[in-house]
Amino acid sequence: MRKTTSLKVDEELWKKVKITCILKGIDISDYLEELIKKDLSKKEIKNEK
């Protein structure tokens, strides 16, 4: 299940994200979720050491 939320993001950065997602043919939500998952997994690996 997904949670609806709002974020404040730099306008130029947001434009780049939107363009990236359009070019990749993916939803922004999916893109952000994947980035968050990757970041969290990196942190988990560091915490295991």
MODELLER restraints for C-alpha pairs under 7 A, 6 or more apart:
rsr = mdl.restraints
at = mdl.atoms
rsr.add(forms.Gaussian(group=physical.xy_distance, feature=features.Distance(at['CA:18:A'], at['CA:28:A']), mean=6.83, stdev=0.5))
rsr.add(forms.Gaussian(group=physical.xy_distance, feature=features.Distance(at['CA:21:A'], at['CA:27:A']), mean=6.23, stdev=0.5))
rsr.add(forms.Gaussian(group=physical.xy_distance, feature=features.Distance(at['CA:21:A'], at['CA:28:A']), mean=6.04, stdev=0.5))
